[in-house]
């Protein structure tokens, strides 16, 4: 059996999911979650029973069968690897089927997708749901019969005044967030005040007939006298002090409203409105419902704001952490494969932008300590690193201060004497070349060149060719 499920809220093609898609890794993940965070495990379970009702009903149907049949069903319908994983630990029947529900939720939505739904409040107010009366029965029925002082109790059956099937049918008819939890409902219905011993013919005959009539969409025009008497028993039990107080404490006001509506349809003259507790009147239930809806809307808006999620469930791209998210990485459209977290920022340590001959030699020198000519700044070097080092040593010994281009830094006194002031006279090209040979920082001139118009040419620190013009400045060719 396959269930069509929309993975994307923005019009993407739907993908099918079935229980056969559950694998051993999902089961193990669910088992680890049960051990590490049982509260979240229960929320995932409640979410699955509320939102994936078709598959949840298929699993819930196995609560009433023997363990051997469950094992065979898991092996045939889900997979032998899942059955092998389940056999590694001894699980009770209830624990095993609950584990399968959470495993299916994890296999379909992924842990990150479920976490996102949980964080945005999509699992708030969801209760654990049982879809068959078997899940509402209790050993207290047997205890009630055994403690009874009736002489013929061996021939009698324990019956519920307010029937299990009638209550379960009404509860499942409510929206998932308004339902009553199965455990709380089970506790209320199996209270001694809601049980009595009756002949088997009455329990299997009259009780079932009235419950069937109450479950039908339309009520019989006229009840028989016995049917009307049975209906009065149910109304009196529902309007009792204990039953109303128990429903209020368990948050079952919406269920009480549904019971009242149905029983008034069946026998309006039998229901007494004045017996309803103030908290369970229609007016107060509607007022609380409106207040709760308004409060939840504000809370959900605050959650979306904190996580930068827009009202349509899509990430707000104005924020950096959402720019890396795919369009499906939202609670309303999250899948195990599509929910991606933004990549962690990476810090790249960049080299210093300071340019110097020493830095170039340190970064772009080969293993043999010679310049690596693959780099532009090294292509003009014709001598080895040893020649560079020797010239640098000579420059350091002479106490000169060079600029980055290898020319004297005239801010220093010892360099002002080396280069004549331009206020008095301009050196000739040959004179300047002789005086500046100490400042070439290892870059040797190429001599006279016919391409340079009879001028003496020099090679710059980056491989360019230049000569000294009449003003004493370098001119590149």
RAJO-V16874 format. One line per field, one symbol per residue. ss: DSSP state (h for helix, s for strand, l for the rest). A space follows every 10 residues. Layout:
BEGIN
ss=???
END
This chain:
BEGIN
ss=lsssslllll llllsssshh hllhhhhhhh hhhhhhlhhh hhhhhhhhhh hlhhhhhhhh hhhhllhhhh hhhhhhhhlh hhhhhhhlll llhhhhhhhh hhhhhhhhhl hhhhhhhhhl llllllllll llhhhhlllh hhhhhhhlll llhhhsssss lllhhhhhhh hhlllhhhll lhhhhhhhhl lhhhsssssh hhhhlhhhhh hhhhhlllll llllhhhhhh hhhhhhhhll hhhhhhhhhl llhhhhhhhh hhhhhhhhhh llhhhllhhh lhhhhhhhhh hhhhhhhhhh hhhhhhllsl llllsllllh hhhlllllll hhhlllllll llllllllll llllllhhhh hhhlslllll sllllhhhll llllhhhhhh hhhhhhhhll lslllllsll llhhhhllll llllllllhh hhhhhlhhhl llllllsslh hhlllssssl llllssssll lllsssl
END
